[in-house]
């Protein structure tokens, strides 16, 4: 499975962005997650979505502002980010794994290349 993340950019505080993560290689029958990393800091969990889309989970810092979704017919997972704050500035990565635990432990089998999100104050 190859993952291609896109949709990052520069936005003012309070603005919105939608990230996409497209999977190729085989049917995207995997759990998926979004993570972010600030230069010099550890990668942190942002959001999770189960392979069916029925279950989601979020980091406390983004609850109520970010929404993860997926369209399995398009092999794509999305992260809608609203009310963005300067502290959301980071490189965002999508990840996928057939099992749940590796994603929640930030050791998924498959990772996208990352897309930069910059929020100006």
N, C-alpha and C positions, 0 to 999 in steps of 0.2 A: 504494500500500500504506500503510495506517495501522497503526501499532503502539501497543498499549496495554499498559503494564507495570503490574503490581500485585504485592502480596505482601510489601512491605516492612513494617517495624515496629520495635518496641523489644524487644530480647532481651538476656538476660544472657550474659556471656562463657561460651563452651562450649555455648551453645544452637544451635538450627537455625532456618532459615527457607527457604522455597521461593518463589522469584520466578517469575512467569509473564509471558510476553509474547505476547499474542494479536494476530494479524494479520488485517486485514479488507481488503476491496477486490478481492482476486483470490487465486488459489491461491498458497499460500506456498511457491513454488518458488525460495527464495533461501537463500544462505548467511546465517548469523546470528551475532551476537556480543553479549556483555555487556561493558559498560564501567562504570567508576565514577568519581566525581569528588568530591573533598573541596573545600569552599569555599575559594577562593583558590589552588587547585592545578589543574594540568592534568588533563584526563580521562585515565584509564589503562585499558588493556586488561585484561580479566579472563578471558574465555573465548570460544572460537569453536566453532561446530559447522557442518559442511558441510550442503548442502541435503538430502542423503540421510540425514544423521546418522551416516554411517560414519566420519567424521574429526572429531576434537576437538583442541583445544589450550587450554592454560591458562597464565596468568601464574604464575611460580615461587612467588609469595606465596600462592597459593590451591591449588596442586597438592596432591592428597591430601585436601583438605577440601571443595572445591566440585566439583559434577558438572553438566555441561550436557547437556541432552537435548531431544528434540523429538517432537511427535506431529503429523505432517503432516496426518493426517485431521482434526485439530482446529485446524490452522493455529496451533499454539502451541509456543513454545520455553520451556524451564524452566531455572532455575538453582537447584539444591539446594545450600544452604550449611550445612555442618556445622562444629562446633567453632569457632564464630565468635569473633573476637577484637575488642577495642576498635578496633584499627587497620583493621578492615573497615568501620567507620562511614563512610558516604558516600551520595551519591545514585547509584543504579544505573540505568543506561540499557540498553535493548536496541537493537540496530541490525540492519539487513538490507541486503543488496545482492546483485545477481545475480552479481557477480564477487567473487573472494576478496580480491584485493589491497586494495580500498578499505576493507574491514572491518579488515584487519590494520594498515592505515595510519590508522585512526580517521577515515575520510572517507566512510563508507557513505552511500548515497542516502537511506535511511529510518531515522528515529530515533523511539523512544518518548519519552514525556514525563518519564520518570524516577520512581523510587520510593525513598523514604528508608529506609535501613537504619541503625539506631542500636544499637550493642552497648555495654552498660554493663559496667564492671569489677566 
